Amino acid sequence: MSPRLFGAACVALSAAAFGSMAIFARYAYAGGAEVIAVLLLRFVIAAALMTCFMLATRRRWPRGRNLLLLLGMGGVLYVGQSMSFFSALNHASAGLVALLLYLYPFLVTLLGALFLRQPLGVGRVVAVLAALFGTALTLGGGLAGEAVGVMLGVAAALIYSVYILAGGRVLTQEDPLAAATVVMIGAAAVFSALAIWQQPAFPASVSAWTAVVAIAVVCTVVAMLGFFIGIRNLGAADAATLSTLEPVVTIALAALFLSEPFSLLQIVGGAIILGAVVWLTRAGARTADQADGVPSTVVGSTARSSVE
């Protein structure tokens, strides 16, 4: 399997893991847990597990500037994105907030081209826009909200875009597991301070605790590591686009486990997203294969053209 296809598989696994979080969160909230408590436990458990694995395997920890950047990604950007998203839900419908968050693949592609000189081929732009359109269909109606909700939703997407681009830069130099561990530690530290300040309610049942542990292990450790590997192998823009599989997984799991209905438009939207993901992955793989077969003097220009 080529590095690009492996990266795409990791992003797909990450999207499935992230997509299941809404299901587990529903059970955690039903068991008496509040949002800040769930987020605190999510990052503390994930950080502890990943730190133990880092120590057991004696992996190299990030240092210097990269260490500070990763801590900032977790403690500032990830926390800021989470708080903006959950605050937006108080002023706008869940469908609108989710759709605004999924502006991030487009923003990652645009910001990467503007500030990091990343390639912006026609094919990549079409794939991003198709994924965005498919996401709009998948999330369905109920797109209503106040102006402050819209601004907070856009802020969540923008912060997450910066987070992904920053990760793309640092992951060229750091191991994905080590990077993800530091991000978790940064987020856990900030949410610990928020929990001390707000004193939220913690899970009050075995099922709620089980859901929280699943959020930490599946929706955080597995999801974050898979996404970071994807960023390293695919680049920030393509990894972000492929991650739009997440709402498809969420809706499918909600229908399966929570008996929530879904519409024909959502099926069409999911098909469009899958089509964009498959096309982007296969087009990138073909480009990589072509690069492997040409002289080294031409590889650089072929790789720069990427998916056009």
C-alpha positions as protocol buffer text, in pm:
chain_id: "A"
residue {
  index: 1
  type: MET
  ca { x: 0 y: 0 z: 0 }
}
residue {
  index: 2
  type: SER
  ca { x: 137 y: 340 z: -97 }
}
residue {
  index: 3
  type: PRO
  ca { x: 191 y: 604 z: 176 }
}
residue {
  index: 4
  type: ARG
  ca { x: -91 y: 811 z: 31 }
}
residue {
  index: 5
  type: LEU
  ca { x: -344 y: 526 z: 37 }
}
residue {
  index: 6
  type: PHE
  ca { x: -232 y: 437 z: 390 }
}
residue {
  index: 7
  type: GLY
  ca { x: -283 y: 799 z: 491 }
}
residue {
  index: 8
  type: ALA
  ca { x: -631 y: 799 z: 334 }
}
residue {
  index: 9
  type: ALA
  ca { x: -719 y: 481 z: 523 }
}
residue {
  index: 10
  type: CYS
  ca { x: -604 y: 641 z: 848 }
}
residue {
  index: 11
  type: VAL
  ca { x: -817 y: 952 z: 784 }
}
residue {
  index: 12
  type: ALA
  ca { x: -1118 y: 729 z: 708 }
}
residue {
  index: 13
  type: LEU
  ca { x: -1061 y: 545 z: 1037 }
}
residue {
  index: 14
  type: SER
  ca { x: -1023 y: 880 z: 1211 }
}
residue {
  index: 15
  type: ALA
  ca { x: -1348 y: 1009 z: 1059 }
}
residue {
  index: 16
  type: ALA
  ca { x: -1532 y: 696 z: 1172 }
}
residue {
  index: 17
  type: ALA
  ca { x: -1393 y: 736 z: 1523 }
}
residue {
  index: 18
  type: PHE
  ca { x: -1474 y: 1108 z: 1540 }
}
residue {
  index: 19
  type: GLY
  ca { x: -1815 y: 1041 z: 1388 }
}
residue {
  index: 20
  type: SER
  ca { x: -1906 y: 801 z: 1669 }
}
residue {
  index: 21
  type: MET
  ca { x: -1843 y: 1065 z: 1936 }
}
residue {
  index: 22
  type: ALA
  ca { x: -2191 y: 1217 z: 1910 }
}
residue {
  index: 23
  type: ILE
  ca { x: -2342 y: 876 z: 1987 }
}
residue {
  index: 24
  type: PHE
  ca { x: -2123 y: 815 z: 2291 }
}
residue {
  index: 25
  type: ALA
  ca { x: -2176 y: 1174 z: 2410 }
}
residue {
  index: 26
  type: ARG
  ca { x: -2553 y: 1121 z: 2404 }
}
residue {
  index: 27
  type: TYR
  ca { x: -2514 y: 832 z: 2651 }
}
residue {
  index: 28
  type: ALA
  ca { x: -2270 y: 1031 z: 2867 }
}
residue {
  index: 29
  type: TYR
  ca { x: -2509 y: 1327 z: 2892 }
}
residue {
  index: 30
  type: ALA
  ca { x: -2801 y: 1094 z: 2967 }
}
residue {
  index: 31
  type: GLY
  ca { x: -2596 y: 963 z: 3259 }
}
residue {
  index: 32
  type: GLY
  ca { x: -2570 y: 1304 z: 3423 }
}
residue {
  index: 33
  type: ALA
  ca { x: -2238 y: 1431 z: 3281 }
}
residue {
  index: 34
  type: GLU
  ca { x: -2203 y: 1794 z: 3173 }
}
residue {
  index: 35
  type: VAL
  ca { x: -2008 y: 1913 z: 2869 }
}
residue {
  index: 36
  type: ILE
  ca { x: -1699 y: 2043 z: 3051 }
}
residue {
  index: 37
  type: ALA
  ca { x: -1675 y: 1721 z: 3254 }
}
residue {
  index: 38
  type: VAL
  ca { x: -1694 y: 1507 z: 2941 }
}
residue {
  index: 39
  type: LEU
  ca { x: -1427 y: 1714 z: 2766 }
}
residue {
  index: 40
  type: LEU
  ca { x: -1205 y: 1708 z: 3075 }
}
residue {
  index: 41
  type: LEU
  ca { x: -1228 y: 1331 z: 3113 }
}
residue {
  index: 42
  type: ARG
  ca { x: -1185 y: 1286 z: 2739 }
}
residue {
  index: 43
  type: PHE
  ca { x: -851 y: 1462 z: 2726 }
}
residue {
  index: 44
  type: VAL
  ca { x: -718 y: 1354 z: 3068 }
}
residue {
  index: 45
  type: ILE
  ca { x: -779 y: 984 z: 2997 }
}
residue {
  index: 46
  type: ALA
  ca { x: -640 y: 1014 z: 2644 }
}
residue {
  index: 47
  type: ALA
  ca { x: -333 y: 1206 z: 2762 }
}
residue {
  index: 48
  type: ALA
  ca { x: -264 y: 951 z: 3038 }
}
residue {
  index: 49
  type: LEU
  ca { x: -292 y: 651 z: 2805 }
}
residue {
  index: 50
  type: MET
  ca { x: -78 y: 806 z: 2535 }
}
residue {
  index: 51
  type: THR
  ca { x: 184 y: 926 z: 2785 }
}
residue {
  index: 52
  type: CYS
  ca { x: 214 y: 575 z: 2930 }
}
residue {
  index: 53
  type: PHE
  ca { x: 262 y: 432 z: 2581 }
}
residue {
  index: 54
  type: MET
  ca { x: 522 y: 698 z: 2500 }
}
residue {
  index: 55
  type: LEU
  ca { x: 717 y: 614 z: 2816 }
}
residue {
  index: 56
  type: ALA
  ca { x: 685 y: 237 z: 2769 }
}
residue {
  index: 57
  type: THR
  ca { x: 815 y: 253 z: 2412 }
}
residue {
  index: 58
  type: ARG
  ca { x: 1074 y: 521 z: 2492 }
}
residue {
  index: 59
  type: ARG
  ca { x: 972 y: 736 z: 2200 }
}
residue {
  index: 60
  type: ARG
  ca { x: 1129 y: 1074 z: 2148 }
}
residue {
  index: 61
  type: TRP
  ca { x: 927 y: 1367 z: 2281 }
}
residue {
  index: 62
  type: PRO
  ca { x: 895 y: 1689 z: 2078 }
}
residue {
  index: 63
  type: ARG
  ca { x: 1129 y: 1961 z: 2197 }
}
residue {
  index: 64
  type: GLY
  ca { x: 1185 y: 2333 z: 2171 }
}
residue {
  index: 65
  type: ARG
  ca { x: 966 y: 2528 z: 1934 }
}
residue {
  index: 66
  type: ASN
  ca { x: 769 y: 2223 z: 1821 }
}
residue {
  index: 67
  type: LEU
  ca { x: 684 y: 2134 z: 2181 }
}
residue {
  index: 68
  type: LEU
  ca { x: 547 y: 2483 z: 2246 }
}
residue {
  index: 69
  type: LEU
  ca { x: 355 y: 2481 z: 1918 }
}
residue {
  index: 70
  type: LEU
  ca { x: 191 y: 2145 z: 1998 }
}
residue {
  index: 71
  type: LEU
  ca { x: 98 y: 2257 z: 2349 }
}
residue {
  index: 72
  type: GLY
  ca { x: -56 y: 2569 z: 2195 }
}
residue {
  index: 73
  type: MET
  ca { x: -245 y: 2356 z: 1945 }
}
residue {
  index: 74
  type: GLY
  ca { x: -400 y: 2159 z: 2230 }
}
residue {
  index: 75
  type: GLY
  ca { x: -439 y: 2423 z: 2499 }
}
residue {
  index: 76
  type: VAL
  ca { x: -540 y: 2717 z: 2279 }
}
residue {
  index: 77
  type: LEU
  ca { x: -661 y: 2607 z: 1935 }
}
residue {
  index: 78
  type: TYR
  ca { x: -832 y: 2277 z: 2023 }
}
residue {
  index: 79
  type: VAL
  ca { x: -991 y: 2423 z: 2336 }
}
residue {
  index: 80
  type: GLY
  ca { x: -1091 y: 2740 z: 2148 }
}
residue {
  index: 81
  type: GLN
  ca { x: -1251 y: 2537 z: 1870 }
}
residue {
  index: 82
  type: SER
  ca { x: -1442 y: 2319 z: 2118 }
}
residue {
  index: 83
  type: MET
  ca { x: -1570 y: 2615 z: 2320 }
}
residue {
  index: 84
  type: SER
  ca { x: -1670 y: 2811 z: 2007 }
}
residue {
  index: 85
  type: PHE
  ca { x: -1857 y: 2511 z: 1871 }
}
residue {
  index: 86
  type: PHE
  ca { x: -2048 y: 2433 z: 2191 }
}
residue {
  index: 87
  type: SER
  ca { x: -2121 y: 2803 z: 2253 }
}
residue {
  index: 88
  type: ALA
  ca { x: -2257 y: 2837 z: 1899 }
}
residue {
  index: 89
  type: LEU
  ca { x: -2510 y: 2562 z: 1977 }
}
residue {
  index: 90
  type: ASN
  ca { x: -2672 y: 2800 z: 2226 }
}
residue {
  index: 91
  type: HIS
  ca { x: -2745 y: 3052 z: 1948 }
}
residue {
  index: 92
  type: ALA
  ca { x: -2804 y: 2841 z: 1635 }
}
residue {
  index: 93
  type: SER
  ca { x: -2943 y: 2506 z: 1529 }
}
residue {
  index: 94
  type: ALA
  ca { x: -2719 y: 2202 z: 1546 }
}
residue {
  index: 95
  type: GLY
  ca { x: -2744 y: 2159 z: 1168 }
}
residue {
  index: 96
  type: LEU
  ca { x: -2626 y: 2512 z: 1097 }
}
residue {
  index: 97
  type: VAL
  ca { x: -2340 y: 2496 z: 1349 }
}
residue {
  index: 98
  type: ALA
  ca { x: -2222 y: 2162 z: 1213 }
}
residue {
  index: 99
  type: LEU
  ca { x: -2236 y: 2291 z: 855 }
}
residue {
  index: 100
  type: LEU
  ca { x: -2036 y: 2601 z: 949 }
}
residue {
  index: 101
  type: LEU
  ca { x: -1775 y: 2381 z: 1119 }
}
residue {
  index: 102
  type: TYR
  ca { x: -1739 y: 2179 z: 798 }
}
residue {
  index: 103
  type: LEU
  ca { x: -1624 y: 2489 z: 619 }
}
residue {
  index: 104
  type: TYR
  ca { x: -1281 y: 2390 z: 748 }
}
residue {
  index: 105
  type: PRO
  ca { x: -1173 y: 2175 z: 448 }
}
residue {
  index: 106
  type: PHE
  ca { x: -1236 y: 2475 z: 221 }
}
residue {
  index: 107
  type: LEU
  ca { x: -1062 y: 2711 z: 466 }
}
residue {
  index: 108
  type: VAL
  ca { x: -763 y: 2478 z: 506 }
}
residue {
  index: 109
  type: THR
  ca { x: -723 y: 2459 z: 127 }
}
residue {
  index: 110
  type: LEU
  ca { x: -761 y: 2836 z: 84 }
}
residue {
  index: 111
  type: LEU
  ca { x: -537 y: 2940 z: 375 }
}
residue {
  index: 112
  type: GLY
  ca { x: -274 y: 2684 z: 277 }
}
residue {
  index: 113
  type: ALA
  ca { x: -260 y: 2827 z: -73 }
}
residue {
  index: 114
  type: LEU
  ca { x: -253 y: 3190 z: 47 }
}
residue {
  index: 115
  type: PHE
  ca { x: -3 y: 3167 z: 331 }
}
residue {
  index: 116
  type: LEU
  ca { x: 188 y: 2839 z: 289 }
}
residue {
  index: 117
  type: ARG
  ca { x: 208 y: 2828 z: -93 }
}
residue {
  index: 118
  type: GLN
  ca { x: 44 y: 2487 z: -105 }
}
residue {
  index: 119
  type: PRO
  ca { x: -78 y: 2373 z: -450 }
}
residue {
  index: 120
  type: LEU
  ca { x: -435 y: 2471 z: -540 }
}
residue {
  index: 121
  type: GLY
  ca { x: -527 y: 2259 z: -841 }
}
residue {
  index: 122
  type: VAL
  ca { x: -868 y: 2266 z: -1006 }
}
residue {
  index: 123
  type: GLY
  ca { x: -934 y: 1905 z: -909 }
}
residue {
  index: 124
  type: ARG
  ca { x: -866 y: 1969 z: -543 }
}
residue {
  index: 125
  type: VAL
  ca { x: -1096 y: 2274 z: -539 }
}
residue {
  index: 126
  type: VAL
  ca { x: -1376 y: 2077 z: -707 }
}
residue {
  index: 127
  type: ALA
  ca { x: -1334 y: 1791 z: -456 }
}
residue {
  index: 128
  type: VAL
  ca { x: -1349 y: 2033 z: -161 }
}
residue {
  index: 129
  type: LEU
  ca { x: -1660 y: 2210 z: -293 }
}
residue {
  index: 130
  type: ALA
  ca { x: -1829 y: 1877 z: -370 }
}
residue {
  index: 131
  type: ALA
  ca { x: -1757 y: 1755 z: -18 }
}
residue {
  index: 132
  type: LEU
  ca { x: -1897 y: 2080 z: 125 }
}
residue {
  index: 133
  type: PHE
  ca { x: -2213 y: 2048 z: -86 }
}
residue {
  index: 134
  type: GLY
  ca { x: -2251 y: 1685 z: 17 }
}
residue {
  index: 135
  type: THR
  ca { x: -2209 y: 1784 z: 381 }
}
residue {
  index: 136
  type: ALA
  ca { x: -2486 y: 2044 z: 346 }
}
residue {
  index: 137
  type: LEU
  ca { x: -2723 y: 1777 z: 210 }
}
residue {
  index: 138
  type: THR
  ca { x: -2617 y: 1524 z: 472 }
}
residue {
  index: 139
  type: LEU
  ca { x: -2675 y: 1758 z: 765 }
}
residue {
  index: 140
  type: GLY
  ca { x: -3026 y: 1830 z: 635 }
}
residue {
  index: 141
  type: GLY
  ca { x: -3257 y: 2116 z: 727 }
}
residue {
  index: 142
  type: GLY
  ca { x: -3305 y: 2318 z: 1040 }
}
residue {
  index: 143
  type: LEU
  ca { x: -3043 y: 2572 z: 936 }
}
residue {
  index: 144
  type: ALA
  ca { x: -3155 y: 2859 z: 1160 }
}
residue {
  index: 145
  type: GLY
  ca { x: -2972 y: 3075 z: 1409 }
}
residue {
  index: 146
  type: GLU
  ca { x: -2876 y: 3416 z: 1543 }
}
residue {
  index: 147
  type: ALA
  ca { x: -2587 y: 3621 z: 1405 }
}
residue {
  index: 148
  type: VAL
  ca { x: -2374 y: 3544 z: 1711 }
}
residue {
  index: 149
  type: GLY
  ca { x: -2427 y: 3172 z: 1652 }
}
residue {
  index: 150
  type: VAL
  ca { x: -2312 y: 3208 z: 1292 }
}
residue {
  index: 151
  type: MET
  ca { x: -2003 y: 3402 z: 1399 }
}
residue {
  index: 152
  type: LEU
  ca { x: -1913 y: 3144 z: 1663 }
}
residue {
  index: 153
  type: GLY
  ca { x: -1964 y: 2862 z: 1412 }
}
residue {
  index: 154
  type: VAL
  ca { x: -1737 y: 3030 z: 1158 }
}
residue {
  index: 155
  type: ALA
  ca { x: -1484 y: 3096 z: 1437 }
}
residue {
  index: 156
  type: ALA
  ca { x: -1483 y: 2725 z: 1523 }
}
residue {
  index: 157
  type: ALA
  ca { x: -1413 y: 2637 z: 1160 }
}
residue {
  index: 158
  type: LEU
  ca { x: -1140 y: 2899 z: 1128 }
}
residue {
  index: 159
  type: ILE
  ca { x: -967 y: 2795 z: 1452 }
}
residue {
  index: 160
  type: TYR
  ca { x: -979 y: 2430 z: 1349 }
}
residue {
  index: 161
  type: SER
  ca { x: -833 y: 2521 z: 1008 }
}
residue {
  index: 162
  type: VAL
  ca { x: -538 y: 2696 z: 1173 }
}
residue {
  index: 163
  type: TYR
  ca { x: -498 y: 2393 z: 1402 }
}
residue {
  index: 164
  type: ILE
  ca { x: -480 y: 2157 z: 1101 }
}
residue {
  index: 165
  type: LEU
  ca { x: -235 y: 2376 z: 911 }
}
residue {
  index: 166
  type: ALA
  ca { x: -14 y: 2411 z: 1219 }
}
residue {
  index: 167
  type: GLY
  ca { x: -22 y: 2034 z: 1260 }
}
residue {
  index: 168
  type: GLY
  ca { x: 76 y: 1991 z: 897 }
}
residue {
  index: 169
  type: ARG
  ca { x: 388 y: 2201 z: 954 }
}
residue {
  index: 170
  type: VAL
  ca { x: 504 y: 2035 z: 1276 }
}
residue {
  index: 171
  type: LEU
  ca { x: 430 y: 1680 z: 1159 }
}
residue {
  index: 172
  type: THR
  ca { x: 700 y: 1707 z: 895 }
}
residue {
  index: 173
  type: GLN
  ca { x: 945 y: 1694 z: 1187 }
}
residue {
  index: 174
  type: GLU
  ca { x: 770 y: 1500 z: 1463 }
}
residue {
  index: 175
  type: ASP
  ca { x: 628 y: 1153 z: 1517 }
}
residue {
  index: 176
  type: PRO
  ca { x: 244 y: 1160 z: 1491 }
}
residue {
  index: 177
  type: LEU
  ca { x: 199 y: 973 z: 1820 }
}
residue {
  index: 178
  type: ALA
  ca { x: 432 y: 1205 z: 2009 }
}
residue {
  index: 179
  type: ALA
  ca { x: 267 y: 1512 z: 1856 }
}
residue {
  index: 180
  type: ALA
  ca { x: -84 y: 1389 z: 1939 }
}
residue {
  index: 181
  type: THR
  ca { x: 21 y: 1311 z: 2297 }
}
residue {
  index: 182
  type: VAL
  ca { x: 147 y: 1664 z: 2356 }
}
residue {
  index: 183
  type: VAL
  ca { x: -170 y: 1810 z: 2205 }
}
residue {
  index: 184
  type: MET
  ca { x: -377 y: 1597 z: 2445 }
}
residue {
  index: 185
  type: ILE
  ca { x: -169 y: 1711 z: 2742 }
}
residue {
  index: 186
  type: GLY
  ca { x: -218 y: 2077 z: 2648 }
}
residue {
  index: 187
  type: ALA
  ca { x: -595 y: 2035 z: 2612 }
}
residue {
  index: 188
  type: ALA
  ca { x: -619 y: 1835 z: 2936 }
}
residue {
  index: 189
  type: ALA
  ca { x: -437 y: 2106 z: 3131 }
}
residue {
  index: 190
  type: VAL
  ca { x: -673 y: 2381 z: 3012 }
}
residue {
  index: 191
  type: PHE
  ca { x: -990 y: 2179 z: 3064 }
}
residue {
  index: 192
  type: SER
  ca { x: -868 y: 2088 z: 3413 }
}
residue {
  index: 193
  type: ALA
  ca { x: -852 y: 2458 z: 3496 }
}
residue {
  index: 194
  type: LEU
  ca { x: -1198 y: 2515 z: 3347 }
}
residue {
  index: 195
  type: ALA
  ca { x: -1339 y: 2224 z: 3550 }
}
residue {
  index: 196
  type: ILE
  ca { x: -1195 y: 2363 z: 3874 }
}
residue {
  index: 197
  type: TRP
  ca { x: -1359 y: 2696 z: 3794 }
}
residue {
  index: 198
  type: GLN
  ca { x: -1701 y: 2568 z: 3682 }
}
residue {
  index: 199
  type: GLN
  ca { x: -1722 y: 2244 z: 3888 }
}
residue {
  index: 200
  type: PRO
  ca { x: -1936 y: 2053 z: 3635 }
}
residue {
  index: 201
  type: ALA
  ca { x: -2136 y: 1737 z: 3705 }
}
residue {
  index: 202
  type: PHE
  ca { x: -1950 y: 1413 z: 3631 }
}
residue {
  index: 203
  type: PRO
  ca { x: -2098 y: 1084 z: 3501 }
}
residue {
  index: 204
  type: ALA
  ca { x: -2332 y: 922 z: 3753 }
}
residue {
  index: 205
  type: SER
  ca { x: -2381 y: 576 z: 3599 }
}
residue {
  index: 206
  type: VAL
  ca { x: -2174 y: 287 z: 3467 }
}
residue {
  index: 207
  type: SER
  ca { x: -2309 y: 338 z: 3115 }
}
residue {
  index: 208
  type: ALA
  ca { x: -2211 y: 706 z: 3122 }
}
residue {
  index: 209
  type: TRP
  ca { x: -1858 y: 625 z: 3239 }
}
residue {
  index: 210
  type: THR
  ca { x: -1831 y: 357 z: 2970 }
}
residue {
  index: 211
  type: ALA
  ca { x: -1934 y: 614 z: 2709 }
}
residue {
  index: 212
  type: VAL
  ca { x: -1675 y: 864 z: 2838 }
}
residue {
  index: 213
  type: VAL
  ca { x: -1398 y: 603 z: 2823 }
}
residue {
  index: 214
  type: ALA
  ca { x: -1505 y: 519 z: 2467 }
}
residue {
  index: 215
  type: ILE
  ca { x: -1489 y: 890 z: 2379 }
}
residue {
  index: 216
  type: ALA
  ca { x: -1136 y: 908 z: 2520 }
}
residue {
  index: 217
  type: VAL
  ca { x: -1003 y: 589 z: 2359 }
}
residue {
  index: 218
  type: VAL
  ca { x: -1193 y: 560 z: 2029 }
}
residue {
  index: 219
  type: CYS
  ca { x: -1294 y: 920 z: 1954 }
}
residue {
  index: 220
  type: THR
  ca { x: -972 y: 1080 z: 2076 }
}
residue {
  index: 221
  type: VAL
  ca { x: -669 y: 848 z: 2082 }
}
residue {
  index: 222
  type: VAL
  ca { x: -759 y: 648 z: 1770 }
}
residue {
  index: 223
  type: ALA
  ca { x: -918 y: 945 z: 1591 }
}
residue {
  index: 224
  type: MET
  ca { x: -640 y: 1193 z: 1663 }
}
residue {
  index: 225
  type: LEU
  ca { x: -357 y: 953 z: 1579 }
}
residue {
  index: 226
  type: GLY
  ca { x: -525 y: 849 z: 1255 }
}
residue {
  index: 227
  type: PHE
  ca { x: -582 y: 1210 z: 1153 }
}
residue {
  index: 228
  type: PHE
  ca { x: -223 y: 1311 z: 1230 }
}
residue {
  index: 229
  type: ILE
  ca { x: -89 y: 1020 z: 1024 }
}
residue {
  index: 230
  type: GLY
  ca { x: -322 y: 1130 z: 745 }
}
residue {
  index: 231
  type: ILE
  ca { x: -196 y: 1488 z: 760 }
}
residue {
  index: 232
  type: ARG
  ca { x: 162 y: 1365 z: 745 }
}
residue {
  index: 233
  type: ASN
  ca { x: 99 y: 1140 z: 442 }
}
residue {
  index: 234
  type: LEU
  ca { x: -159 y: 1346 z: 250 }
}
residue {
  index: 235
  type: GLY
  ca { x: -104 y: 1706 z: 352 }
}
residue {
  index: 236
  type: ALA
  ca { x: -341 y: 1924 z: 552 }
}
residue {
  index: 237
  type: ALA
  ca { x: -584 y: 2013 z: 270 }
}
residue {
  index: 238
  type: ASP
  ca { x: -651 y: 1659 z: 144 }
}
residue {
  index: 239
  type: ALA
  ca { x: -671 y: 1514 z: 496 }
}
residue {
  index: 240
  type: ALA
  ca { x: -927 y: 1780 z: 589 }
}
residue {
  index: 241
  type: THR
  ca { x: -1136 y: 1703 z: 279 }
}
residue {
  index: 242
  type: LEU
  ca { x: -1132 y: 1328 z: 342 }
}
residue {
  index: 243
  type: SER
  ca { x: -1241 y: 1387 z: 702 }
}
residue {
  index: 244
  type: THR
  ca { x: -1582 y: 1507 z: 575 }
}
residue {
  index: 245
  type: LEU
  ca { x: -1673 y: 1138 z: 598 }
}
residue {
  index: 246
  type: GLU
  ca { x: -1741 y: 1211 z: 965 }
}
residue {
  index: 247
  type: PRO
  ca { x: -2103 y: 1334 z: 936 }
}
residue {
  index: 248
  type: VAL
  ca { x: -2185 y: 1036 z: 714 }
}
residue {
  index: 249
  type: VAL
  ca { x: -2065 y: 802 z: 989 }
}
residue {
  index: 250
  type: THR
  ca { x: -2253 y: 998 z: 1257 }
}
residue {
  index: 251
  type: ILE
  ca { x: -2584 y: 982 z: 1071 }
}
residue {
  index: 252
  type: ALA
  ca { x: -2540 y: 611 z: 994 }
}
residue {
  index: 253
  type: LEU
  ca { x: -2462 y: 527 z: 1357 }
}
residue {
  index: 254
  type: ALA
  ca { x: -2747 y: 746 z: 1484 }
}
residue {
  index: 255
  type: ALA
  ca { x: -2988 y: 557 z: 1259 }
}
residue {
  index: 256
  type: LEU
  ca { x: -2847 y: 222 z: 1370 }
}
residue {
  index: 257
  type: PHE
  ca { x: -2817 y: 275 z: 1747 }
}
residue {
  index: 258
  type: LEU
  ca { x: -3053 y: 565 z: 1826 }
}
residue {
  index: 259
  type: SER
  ca { x: -3323 y: 488 z: 1568 }
}
residue {
  index: 260
  type: GLU
  ca { x: -3295 y: 839 z: 1426 }
}
residue {
  index: 261
  type: PRO
  ca { x: -3452 y: 872 z: 1077 }
}
residue {
  index: 262
  type: PHE
  ca { x: -3258 y: 982 z: 770 }
}
residue {
  index: 263
  type: SER
  ca { x: -3378 y: 1122 z: 439 }
}
residue {
  index: 264
  type: LEU
  ca { x: -3307 y: 1061 z: 72 }
}
residue {
  index: 265
  type: LEU
  ca { x: -3119 y: 1393 z: 55 }
}
residue {
  index: 266
  type: GLN
  ca { x: -2888 y: 1275 z: 333 }
}
residue {
  index: 267
  type: ILE
  ca { x: -2819 y: 956 z: 138 }
}
residue {
  index: 268
  type: VAL
  ca { x: -2741 y: 1163 z: -173 }
}
residue {
  index: 269
  type: GLY
  ca { x: -2518 y: 1393 z: 31 }
}
residue {
  index: 270
  type: GLY
  ca { x: -2330 y: 1098 z: 175 }
}
residue {
  index: 271
  type: ALA
  ca { x: -2282 y: 954 z: -174 }
}
residue {
  index: 272
  type: ILE
  ca { x: -2141 y: 1288 z: -298 }
}
residue {
  index: 273
  type: ILE
  ca { x: -1897 y: 1300 z: -6 }
}
residue {
  index: 274
  type: LEU
  ca { x: -1786 y: 943 z: -69 }
}
residue {
  index: 275
  type: GLY
  ca { x: -1743 y: 1021 z: -439 }
}
residue {
  index: 276
  type: ALA
  ca { x: -1526 y: 1325 z: -363 }
}
residue {
  index: 277
  type: VAL
  ca { x: -1317 y: 1125 z: -116 }
}
residue {
  index: 278
  type: VAL
  ca { x: -1264 y: 832 z: -354 }
}
residue {
  index: 279
  type: TRP
  ca { x: -1177 y: 1062 z: -644 }
}
residue {
  index: 280
  type: LEU
  ca { x: -934 y: 1267 z: -437 }
}
residue {
  index: 281
  type: THR
  ca { x: -763 y: 955 z: -302 }
}
residue {
  index: 282
  type: ARG
  ca { x: -733 y: 781 z: -640 }
}
residue {
  index: 283
  type: ALA
  ca { x: -619 y: 1097 z: -821 }
}
residue {
  index: 284
  type: GLY
  ca { x: -352 y: 1159 z: -559 }
}
residue {
  index: 285
  type: ALA
  ca { x: -241 y: 796 z: -571 }
}
residue {
  index: 286
  type: ARG
  ca { x: -206 y: 811 z: -951 }
}
residue {
  index: 287
  type: THR
  ca { x: 4 y: 1126 z: -917 }
}
residue {
  index: 288
  type: ALA
  ca { x: 227 y: 957 z: -661 }
}
residue {
  index: 289
  type: ASP
  ca { x: 266 y: 647 z: -880 }
}
residue {
  index: 290
  type: GLN
  ca { x: 360 y: 862 z: -1177 }
}
residue {
  index: 291
  type: ALA
  ca { x: 615 y: 1044 z: -965 }
}
residue {
  index: 292
  type: ASP
  ca { x: 771 y: 709 z: -867 }
}
residue {
  index: 293
  type: GLY
  ca { x: 825 y: 625 z: -1233 }
}
residue {
  index: 294
  type: VAL
  ca { x: 994 y: 944 z: -1354 }
}
residue {
  index: 295
  type: PRO
  ca { x: 1351 y: 1065 z: -1309 }
}
residue {
  index: 296
  type: SER
  ca { x: 1434 y: 1245 z: -988 }
}
residue {
  index: 297
  type: THR
  ca { x: 1476 y: 1573 z: -1172 }
}
residue {
  index: 298
  type: VAL
  ca { x: 1107 y: 1570 z: -1260 }
}
residue {
  index: 299
  type: VAL
  ca { x: 963 y: 1429 z: -937 }
}
residue {
  index: 300
  type: GLY
  ca { x: 963 y: 1765 z: -760 }
}
residue {
  index: 301
  type: SER
  ca { x: 753 y: 1938 z: -1025 }
}
residue {
  index: 302
  type: THR
  ca { x: 514 y: 1640 z: -1049 }
}
residue {
  index: 303
  type: ALA
  ca { x: 463 y: 1630 z: -673 }
}
residue {
  index: 304
  type: ARG
  ca { x: 401 y: 2004 z: -662 }
}
residue {
  index: 305
  type: SER
  ca { x: 126 y: 1974 z: -922 }
}
residue {
  index: 306
  type: SER
  ca { x: -50 y: 1717 z: -697 }
}
residue {
  index: 307
  type: VAL
  ca { x: -422 y: 1680 z: -768 }
}
residue {
  index: 308
  type: GLU
  ca { x: -502 y: 1916 z: -1053 }
}
